[in-house]
Amino acid sequence: MTVAHDYVELPASQVARPDWAAWLADRLDLQWRTGEWDPGSLLFTADLDNPRSRAFACRVAACDALVESPASHCEACRAVSTRRGHPPDFDTTHTPSLPAVRQPNVGDGLQPGRSQFALGDLSTALRAEILYCLQRRDEEDRPVVPAMMRRIIRNLPPGLSSLLDLGTPLSITHLPKTTHGLVNDMQVRLRRARVQYDGVDPTLGDVWDCALVGLLSAPNRRYPAASGHLDFRPIRQRWLREIVKEYGRAVRPTVAELRRTANVTALASNALASRPAAERPQTLALADMTLVVQAIEIARNPKDGSAYSQAQRKAMLGWWRRLLQYARLAGLMDDIPGVFALSPELHGIEAVDTTEDESGRAIPEHVIAQLDQYLPLMSADSTYKHAGWQAEDFAAMYQEVYRIIRDTGRRPEEATSLKRDCLQWIDGKPSLIYDNRKRRRYGRRLPIRPETARHIQQWQKHRDSLPRCRAAKSGSSPPPELPADPESGT
């Protein structure tokens, strides 16, 4: 292990080493999905009643085949329905002509119409890698999609010994984008495991690979970041840079939070650079801290040069304060005088009152008039269907999200994350209950027009008649990407 150009240089892959497969095998749960995974035959057969497996019954009542998406046809029934012109009573009247006993495919034991995948034809290391990744995904309540796994396994290059030798997911041809996402997800998990196996600390360098460090990307994400870098090099002083890195190791904030902390520390670093105590922290004084606070007060957005709002500058001062509190608590500033500290009396940034929760701010009136005129055309030409949702269902969702944004002025994310009990009636007047996630103000109440409330109720009633998205069971309007395959792996 070496540090070169501020990056941690990882050892050569050497994935062919037999102890890599053994290392992974030692971390496998031998009792994993005992009703679905057969370690003897190396065959996975999805249980229709297990919500963690993406397997559903064919829409045809008399068909016993399993399919990947809810409310969809198997390939055989779809072909017959197409040939007959999609009769409306097809699902209730069609009787598939299936053999009495399904014969398994030669070699891998897979049966037609079953939701299965087999690992028998793979190398020991590759088999251990896939099982390791599936079990880690299980811990995050991410479902197994046998059809997707089957496509990946079928298209792996001959003789492949490890997913780490595959290169990018695009190396596997003839796969949909969502399957590329799953391959990428497994590769990221294996890279993270490989770091542990090789005994490499990915946080030693001054530039961290977020996928290897394993921090969550943001507070509202349940999974570790899969891409991106954290660059601590703008923090000029080594002692200050190491404090921020140790904060990341010990506290393990999200990538977004650690990046904000690093950015405000870079401001402090630039302010201290001209001071005599910059490289002699044991001589820092109150005047040095005052200089840091002044730098935060006059800071500008590096992207466009605009001044930060007072609320933003107050937040930046809070990130700096939390870093100092941690450093004192952890003993990282024992050699730094106690007068190098934030004083509530001397170092405050007053926040102005905002109209953040007032309605009607988002879209100008003349734009609203134009959008309303063409609202019926929203998604009118779309033929997209997925998971039992038809094109008109997606159109209805987009139109309702627009109405909520139009009538309330709330952000798109706030509109799409409304809960099913988002309406509250007091003395016959409706209010919208929403979460202002940007300001971390939850359960906010906003009076709305009765017409807006009726539109929301109509959408909720329609939404209840549709197949549920796993990631949006508690929501009123799922984000537009959720009805699509949630197994993108990102």
Secondary structure, DSSP 8 states (H G I E B T S, - for coil): -EEETTEEE-----TT-HHHHHHHHTTS-TTTTTTTEETTTTEEE--TT-TTB--EE-SSTT---EESSTT---HHHHHHHHHTT--TTHHHH------SS----TTT---TTS-EEE-TTS-HHHHHHHHHHHHHHHHTT--B-HHHHHHHHHTS-TT---GGGS-SGGGS-S--HHHHHHHHHHHHHHHHHHHHHHT--TTSSSEEEHHHHT-BSSTT--SB--S-EEE-TT---HHHHHHHHHHHHHH---HHHHHHHHHHHHHHHHHHHTSTTTT-GGG--HHHHHHHHHHHHT-B-TTT--B--HHHHHHHHHHHHHHHHHHHHTTTTTTS-TTSS--TTTS--------TT-SS-SS-HHHHHHHHHTGGGTTTT----BTTB-HHHHHHHHHHHHHHHHHH---HHHHHT-BTT-EEEETTEEEEEEEETTTTEEEEEEE--HHHHHHHHHHHHHHHTS---GGGTTBSS--TTTTS-S----
